[in-house]
Amino acid sequence: MTQTPLKQNTPPAYKLYPDKGCEFASLCQECPHNPPICEYPGGKKSWLVAQRNKRILDLFKKRQKTKEIALTLSVPIRTVRAVIGRYRKGVKTGVFV
């Protein structure tokens, strides 16, 4: 039995899209992160922000000063203070923290 080609007006759910991967893996199926980063809400940018926020909180818990954290991670002091402030108030500091 031969496969019939899809029509031009086929709904997107039935189209086959190429698996282009990202900078972490050449294919989404080979991604070291489970589930792949591209499937997270907010995508790669949100994931990277969450990782940065985790790093800020780790350094803060190790009693490193705000200015030192900012210099270490090359971010503004205001960003460090905002993340620490949300942590102290009990607010999540990123989508995946």
N, C-alpha and C positions, 0 to 999 in steps of 0.2 A: 504494500500500500504506500503510495507516495504522499508526501506532506504537501498540503495546499499552502500557497503563499498567503500572508496576511494582507488584507485590503488596506488601502491608503487611509481610510477613516477608522481604523481599528482603535479601540480605547487603549490608553496608555498601559493599563494593567496587563494587557495581553501582548505587548511589544517586548522584544528581547533587547535589553540594553547591554552594551559592552562593559565588562568589568575592568575599569581602568586603574583601580587601586589608588594609592596615595603615596606620600613620602615614607610611610611606615612599612608598606608592603606593596609588591607589584600587583597583587590581586587582593580584592576584599576577602576572599576565602582563605588567603594565607596570612591575614592580619594577626599579629601577636596578641592583640587586645581582643577580649571576648566580652561583649559583642564588639564589632569593629567601631572605631572612633567615629566614622562617618554616619553611623546609625544613632549616636547619642543626640539628645535634644540640643540644638545649638551647634552641633558639629565640632570640628577640630578646634575652633577658636575657644569655644566654651570649655572644652576639655583642657586646653592649655592654660586657661585662666584658673581653672580648678586646681591644676597641678601647681601653679605658681602660688596660689593661696595656701595649699597644704604645706609648701616649702616655707612660706612666711610664718605660718603657725608653728611649724617644727622648730624653727630658729627662735621664735618668741618663747616657746616652752623651755628652750635651753638657756633662757635668760640673756639672750643677745639683745642689745639695744636697738631701738627703732632705726636710728641712723645707720648702724652697722648692717642691719638687714637690707635696708634700701641700697646701700653701696654694694653689698654682696650680690644681690639679685638684679642690680641695675634698673630699679624702679623708683618712682618718686616716693618721698617720705609720706606724702599724703595717701598714697595707695596702701602702704604698710599700715598706717594708722587706721584707715577705713576697714581693712581686713581684721585687724586686731579688735577694733571697736565692735564689729559685727560678731566676732567670736565671744567677746565679753557679754554681749546682750543675748547670746544663745541663738543667733541667726546663722543659717547655713552660709558658708563663704564661697559657694560655687555650686554648680548643679550636682556634682558628684562627690562632695565632701561629706 
